[in-house]
Amino acid sequence: MTPNNKRNIRLFWLGALLGFAAFLCIYGVSALDVTNDAFLRGGYIEQDVQQHYAGWLFYRQSPLSLPLCETNHLNWPDGTSIAFTDSIPLFAAFFRLLNPLLPETFQYFGLYTALCFALQGGFAALLVGLFARSDLTALLGAVPFVFSPILLERAFRHTSLAAHFLILAALYYYVLGMRENRFAFKGLFSVNALAIALHPYFVPMTYAVTFALLAGQAWRSRRFAHPAAFLAVNLAATACVGWLFSVFSSAGSGAGGAGNEYGYFSMNLNALWNPTSRGVVWSLFLPVQNQTGGNYDGFNYLGLGVLLAAAVVAVWGVWTLRARLLSLARRHGWLLFVCVCLAAFAISHVVTANGATLFRIPLPQALIRLATTLRSSGRLFWPVYYLIMLAAVAGLLRLCSGVRFMHAGIAALACLCIVQLVDLSPALAQKVASLREYTPTETDLVTGTTPAFSSTTDFFEKTSGRYSTLVALDPLTQTGMELALYAADEGMNSTDTSVVARYNEEAAAALRTGFVNELLSGGMRADCLYVTERPETFLQLADAAAEQDAWCGALYARVGNGEPEPALYVIAPGLDNYSHDLAVPYSEAFPLRIADYSDDYWFEGVLSLNLADIGREADENKVVLFYDTPLARRRLVPGAAILCEGQRYSILDVDDSDAGWLMVSLDTQDARPLAGKDLVIQ
């Protein structure tokens, strides 16, 4: 073993220890307890971790098959790949094989995140070690990478996206390849193949760096065959790994789950110095700036230490290396090219700065649909982000190499680290406290499967073991994550798609329509529990379901000391006489609500906006909108008045000329207090 190899091994393990120590300092050991799933069930930071955990729970109950990571229990009956629940396919498959040996409660997300931190430190030390003479210098230079804001922001939020070490590894092989005039690294080949088994978003990032290395080598040598062959074989291997872990599952085809098109989750032009992300302030010194749309997912704050170092290095580089800048640009031209491409894709065709959209570049809809495959485009900036960080660290070392003071480089890096960590201290303090002293930030409004600051019914305890399939009659936007955990715990199938990032939207809509038609035609399934969050869907079906001896009703939840609000509407075949203070059974006296509908003229179901445009100024705040359902029609058409919180609103007219709606004119100057309230029809 050569001295250089010995140094690389030593640096990697020292860096890995640094990364693991950082993980322990920030998160403690609670997440490493594989039987501790409270923070996952409670939606630590936000609900995405519930999605990740639910995917694993469904897959754990599924039979083994090839390709791996497919489950029929979720998105039933078509099934899905848990690659689309971001459940870290490689880890899920490994532990599924070990399932007979695992405890009843088992989560691997803490182990995975700790490993990501360790590998982040290991590859950061190797990368900085290419520019540093001593181990201490390399480890100091690795500190900003280990405490990278974009890594900390994803950890235990979008857990599978914590594998930033893949980007650092690709950059390490790029720098090493450029120095040694080679490209055929087994490690680089493995990094590209591994990326798709952790999260597909890393694939374009690592391949962008790989392409820069291969294209640069081919361009200089004028030999294209070997680099092209390496790229082709690597792509084939990556595709095979993707197939093995069901990343290309047909159940995930289609645009379902996309939510927003490419351009919404883009990177704001202020992202590098804007210290804010969802619920976290990242700087002690720099002010939070505005964002727009989904810019929060394009979070790329560098930290004050790196920003200052990068500025110093940029000024010094232009001043002292201006004669070499052109040759450097030529040598690394392909890397600059892919950086420009990645940055342009991250910023997207919807260019935003602070709280404004500067302009929108028109693109063909076909191209937008293709780009929407990677709709969270702000993440694609990460390789450029780490190159800026590397330039700041390596540039400081180069700058200090001309200083007579022997340890100038170490002193400069120490100052960078101190400024960086002090600047990030508000976010670090929040992270340190959050998981160590975990309490749920999201309330479980329905099932009681998670700790919660709300009071709910015991409906799901009463129906435990009664049904084999949870049927979502509409997409569940508020309760889907909790219901997915409930269904997984009960060993049920679930038709819901709210936990799946990609699915066949047409097939899902057709399945929901089929269940609705079955209910209306008297074909209700005794082994299915039907749920919806939409009162209009429930009220369209309740009469037919009640005639088939189903318990139908609304489940309410009270958050804190607030008033109970309906959280879910259920149709439970064969359930007799269920009652609870927070459950309202369906009957002719079932409370109605104004439709929660807003457009250019309606606000929360009250006609009150821009009425001069349609000549209805006299109707301002006097007309309310209801969904046209059998119960609403029976109650409102002959009704005399609406009662709400002790107030009586006389009904003057009910207009059903607009299909699907009932527009009710009231004898009042202001019907807005009716919005969001249970109403009694007299």
Secondary structure by P-SEA (a helix, b strand, c coil): ccaaaaaaaaaaaaaaaaaaaaaaacccccccccccccccccccccaaaaaaaaaaaaaaaccccccccccccccccbbbbccccccaaaaaaaaaaacccccccccaaaaaaaaaaaaaaaaaaaaaaaacccaaaaaaaaccccccaaaaaacccccccccaaaaaaaaaaaaaaaaacccccaaaaaaaaacccccccaaaaaaaaaaaaaaaaaaaacccaaaaaaaaaaaaaaaaaaaaaccccccccccccccccccccccccccccccccccccccccbbbbbbccccccccccccaaaaaaaaaaaaaaaaccccaaaaaaaaaaaaaaaaaaaaaaaacccccccccccccccccaaaaaaacccccccccaaaaaaaaaaaaaaaaaaaaccccccaaaaaaaaaaaaaaaaaaaaaaaaaaaacccccccccccccccccccbbbbcccccccccccbbbccccccccaaaaaaaaaaacbbbcccccccccaaaaaaaaaaaaaaaaaaccccccbbbbbccaaaaaacaaaaaaaccccbbbbbbcccccccccbbbbbccccccccccccccccccccccccccccccccccccccccccccccccccbbbbcccaaaaaccccccccccccbbbbbcccccccccbbbbbcccccccccccbbbbcc
